[in-house]
Amino acid sequence: MEKLKIGIIGTGGICNNKHLPSLEKVADKAEVVALCDIEEEKALATAERHNLKDVKIYTDYNELLKDPSIDIIHVCTPNVSHCEITVAAFAADKHVLCEKPMAATTEDARKMMEAWKKSDKKFTVGYQNRFRHDVQVLKKACQAGDLGDIYYGEANAIRRKAVPTWGVFPDKSKQGGGPLIDIGTHALDITLWCMDNYEVDSVSGQVFYKLGNLPSAAEGNTYGAWDTETFEVEDSAMGFIKFKNGALINLRASWALNYMDAREAATTLCGTLEGAEIKYGGSYENAELWFNHTRHGKMSEETLSGEALVDYFEGVNEPAGVVEAKQWIDAILTDGEPCVKPSEAFKVTQILDAIYQASDGNQTIKLAME
């Protein structure tokens, strides 16, 4: 069987640390044949780092898309460019994996959905946290009805002080926002997915610009002090998502917040039969999945044990990015459906966009069904 050929557009951190190492694990089915970056030296360095000797290097993604031998495009560029590249890739008859979030705005995400629907290609978005072992177990519990009717959830992406100081993260013109769109998107995705509720009624929230431009706040940052002069995005955001059946999600996201219990890509679910909570990242050395319920007339808790889960490192379970890559490639080869459906990723973008809008106008945003 001839291998699928992949072109990656954008050779920054997510390409080097997630996509290329993960795709190496599916080398029997797919191979990276092209890299594109507006900075040629970055693409060349990436090729050398991953020993991609015969890979083609581009600085214009349109030129890469002209290659008819390329089957799949991975979009790993800043958020605001996701739309134009993805739309062009579908027009060039390619399958597309776009990194999270789908887009910076609902309008852009809608254009991507329209382009995909006109094609006969596969489309997914890089929410690799769905493939973590703890999230998979929680999803199975929800599907089995263990929690009963899930009516309240918390989507947590709280960093106490871990502002990224590389790339274009603080640049609003390129990213569209800060922690809400960067890490809040992961927490919201796994919470919605486990609840299996995408029937959103309304969204409200508040976005905070309190610490990003405060020189004293930059001290003690995990990645070194950030540049408070060029910091343009929010440093934290809170949102409330109300569903048509009355259920509610409380979304919390921050890069910098004076808050002790740091966690990200984490969720809490409360149902009529029992509750569940994932504690992951930040204050937690290992992933923890807890269930709380009543046993023999007493409140009790149970947790998974013996799992040391660290992204992209060898362990009992495969890294989430590797599982994502395998599932994605197999979906193309077998004409199956990717785990992350475009409609689900669209809803995440729609909600995040609504939180920004609600904060700007101090209002509640009603969401129309798409």
Stockholm file with secondary structure:
# STOCKHOLM 1.0

chainA/1-370         MEKLKIGIIGTGGICNNKHLPSLEKVADKAEVVALCDIEEEKALATAERHNLKDVKIYTDYNELLKDPSIDIIHVCTPNVSHCEITVAAFAADKHVLCEKPMAATTEDARKMMEAWKKSDKKFTVGYQNRFRHDVQVLKKACQAGDLGDIYYGEANAIRRKAVPTWGVFPDKSKQGGGPLIDIGTHALDITLWCMDNYEVDSVSGQVFYKLGNLPSAAEGNTYGAWDTETFEVEDSAMGFIKFKNGALINLRASWALNYMDAREAATTLCGTLEGAEIKYGGSYENAELWFNHTRHGKMSEETLSGEALVDYFEGVNEPAGVVEAKQWIDAILTDGEPCVKPSEAFKVTQILDAIYQASDGNQTIKLAME
#=GR chainA/1-370 SS CCCEEEEEECCSHHIIIIIHHHHGGGTTTEEEEEEECSSHHHHHHHHHHTTCTTCEEESCHHHHHTCTTCCEEEECSCGGGHHHHHHHHHHTTCEEEEESSSCSSHHHHHHHHHHHHHSSSCEEEECGGGGSHHHHHHHHHHHTTTTCSEEEEEEEEECSBCCCCSTTTTCHHHHSSSHHHHTHHHHHHHHHHHHTCCCEEEEEEEEECSSTTCGGGGTTCTTCCCCTTTCCSCSEEEEEEEETTSCEEEEEEESBCSCSCCEEEEEEEEESSCEEEEECSTTCSSCEEEEEEEETTEEEEEECCSCCCCTTSCSSSCCHHHHHHHHHHHHHHTTCCCSSCHHHHHHHHHHHHHHHHHHHHTSCEECCCC
#=GC SS_cons         CCCEEEEEECCSHHIIIIIHHHHGGGTTTEEEEEEECSSHHHHHHHHHHTTCTTCEEESCHHHHHTCTTCCEEEECSCGGGHHHHHHHHHHTTCEEEEESSSCSSHHHHHHHHHHHHHSSSCEEEECGGGGSHHHHHHHHHHHTTTTCSEEEEEEEEECSBCCCCSTTTTCHHHHSSSHHHHTHHHHHHHHHHHHTCCCEEEEEEEEECSSTTCGGGGTTCTTCCCCTTTCCSCSEEEEEEEETTSCEEEEEEESBCSCSCCEEEEEEEEESSCEEEEECSTTCSSCEEEEEEEETTEEEEEECCSCCCCTTSCSSSCCHHHHHHHHHHHHHHTTCCCSSCHHHHHHHHHHHHHHHHHHHHTSCEECCCC
//
